[in-house]
Amino acid sequence: MAETAARDLFDFDYRLKIHTPAAKRVHGYYALPILHDGRLVGRLDPKTHRDRGELEVKRLDLEPRFRPDTRFWTQLGDTLASLSAMVGANRVVVPRAHRTTLHST
């Protein structure tokens, strides 16, 4: 149901893959949609490592036609900081490719 609504409303193909075998997942185990300025612009696959006090961004995929600007990266960094506080993590770890753009985390 949610994947149909996302496709119809936002032209965005979304389906939670927690019950899909790992080899068949495209965007990760628990990839969440990223809403920015009223558009779904990508997916983020977070994982909390409670033993290390860490929120890991296992994967970050942006839609091919989306061009992120500084405001997007700042807001995403702020959102990740908020999420890490909510799950009790002391730090956020992001993929190497995005470390310089997510400087606010």
NULUM-502203 format. One record per residue (C-alpha): x, y, z; residue in one letter. Coordinates in steps of 0.1 Angstrom, whole numbers, plus 5000, padded with zeros to 4 digits. Example, Ala and Ser with C-alpha at 12.3 -4.5 7.8 and 13.67 -1.06 7.14 Angstrom:
BEGIN
<px=5123; py=4955; pz=5078; residu=A>
<px=5137; py=4989; pz=5071; residu=S>
END
This chain:
BEGIN
<px=5000; py=5000; pz=5000; residu=M>
<px=5027; py=5025; pz=5010; residu=A>
<px=5047; py=5018; pz=4979; residu=E>
<px=5017; py=5025; pz=4956; residu=T>
<px=5010; py=5058; pz=4974; residu=A>
<px=5046; py=5070; pz=4971; residu=A>
<px=5046; py=5061; pz=4935; residu=R>
<px=5013; py=5078; pz=4928; residu=D>
<px=5019; py=5109; pz=4949; residu=L>
<px=5056; py=5115; pz=4945; residu=F>
<px=5067; py=5095; pz=4914; residu=D>
<px=5090; py=5076; pz=4938; residu=F>
<px=5094; py=5038; pz=4939; residu=D>
<px=5096; py=5028; pz=4976; residu=Y>
<px=5092; py=4995; pz=4994; residu=R>
<px=5105; py=4986; pz=5028; residu=L>
<px=5129; py=4956; pz=5023; residu=K>
<px=5132; py=4941; pz=5058; residu=I>
<px=5116; py=4908; pz=5046; residu=H>
<px=5136; py=4907; pz=5013; residu=T>
<px=5167; py=4885; pz=5012; residu=P>
<px=5199; py=4906; pz=5014; residu=A>
<px=5211; py=4897; pz=4979; residu=A>
<px=5179; py=4911; pz=4964; residu=K>
<px=5178; py=4944; pz=4983; residu=R>
<px=5187; py=4975; pz=4962; residu=V>
<px=5188; py=5003; pz=4989; residu=H>
<px=5194; py=4984; pz=5021; residu=G>
<px=5176; py=4966; pz=5049; residu=Y>
<px=5156; py=4995; pz=5065; residu=Y>
<px=5160; py=5022; pz=5038; residu=A>
<px=5138; py=5052; pz=5047; residu=L>
<px=5126; py=5078; pz=5022; residu=P>
<px=5141; py=5113; pz=5024; residu=I>
<px=5115; py=5141; pz=5021; residu=L>
<px=5130; py=5175; pz=5010; residu=H>
<px=5109; py=5205; pz=5000; residu=D>
<px=5078; py=5184; pz=4995; residu=G>
<px=5096; py=5158; pz=4973; residu=R>
<px=5110; py=5124; pz=4980; residu=L>
<px=5146; py=5128; pz=4969; residu=V>
<px=5164; py=5097; pz=4981; residu=G>
<px=5167; py=5069; pz=5006; residu=R>
<px=5188; py=5065; pz=5038; residu=L>
<px=5195; py=5031; pz=5054; residu=D>
<px=5203; py=5037; pz=5091; residu=P>
<px=5216; py=5013; pz=5117; residu=K>
<px=5220; py=5019; pz=5154; residu=T>
<px=5249; py=5003; pz=5172; residu=H>
<px=5239; py=5006; pz=5208; residu=R>
<px=5270; py=4989; pz=5221; residu=D>
<px=5291; py=5016; pz=5205; residu=R>
<px=5267; py=5045; pz=5209; residu=G>
<px=5267; py=5050; pz=5172; residu=E>
<px=5242; py=5057; pz=5144; residu=L>
<px=5256; py=5044; pz=5112; residu=E>
<px=5243; py=5055; pz=5078; residu=V>
<px=5249; py=5023; pz=5060; residu=K>
<px=5238; py=5037; pz=5026; residu=R>
<px=5226; py=5070; pz=5012; residu=L>
<px=5210; py=5070; pz=4977; residu=D>
<px=5197; py=5101; pz=4961; residu=L>
<px=5174; py=5101; pz=4931; residu=E>
<px=5193; py=5107; pz=4898; residu=P>
<px=5174; py=5138; pz=4889; residu=R>
<px=5179; py=5154; pz=4923; residu=F>
<px=5207; py=5179; pz=4927; residu=R>
<px=5214; py=5185; pz=4964; residu=P>
<px=5225; py=5219; pz=4975; residu=D>
<px=5241; py=5231; pz=5007; residu=T>
<px=5208; py=5236; pz=5024; residu=R>
<px=5198; py=5200; pz=5017; residu=F>
<px=5231; py=5187; pz=5032; residu=W>
<px=5227; py=5209; pz=5063; residu=T>
<px=5191; py=5198; pz=5069; residu=Q>
<px=5200; py=5162; pz=5064; residu=L>
<px=5229; py=5165; pz=5089; residu=G>
<px=5206; py=5182; pz=5114; residu=D>
<px=5180; py=5154; pz=5109; residu=T>
<px=5207; py=5127; pz=5115; residu=L>
<px=5218; py=5145; pz=5146; residu=A>
<px=5182; py=5145; pz=5159; residu=S>
<px=5177; py=5108; pz=5150; residu=L>
<px=5210; py=5099; pz=5167; residu=S>
<px=5198; py=5117; pz=5199; residu=A>
<px=5165; py=5099; pz=5197; residu=M>
<px=5181; py=5065; pz=5195; residu=V>
<px=5207; py=5073; pz=5222; residu=G>
<px=5237; py=5074; pz=5199; residu=A>
<px=5266; py=5098; pz=5207; residu=N>
<px=5278; py=5100; pz=5171; residu=R>
<px=5268; py=5096; pz=5135; residu=V>
<px=5289; py=5077; pz=5110; residu=V>
<px=5283; py=5083; pz=5073; residu=V>
<px=5296; py=5067; pz=5041; residu=P>
<px=5330; py=5079; pz=5031; residu=R>
<px=5316; py=5094; pz=4999; residu=A>
<px=5293; py=5118; pz=5019; residu=H>
<px=5316; py=5127; pz=5048; residu=R>
<px=5325; py=5162; pz=5034; residu=T>
<px=5290; py=5171; pz=5025; residu=T>
<px=5275; py=5162; pz=5059; residu=L>
<px=5300; py=5183; pz=5078; residu=H>
<px=5274; py=5194; pz=5103; residu=S>
<px=5271; py=5160; pz=5119; residu=T>
END
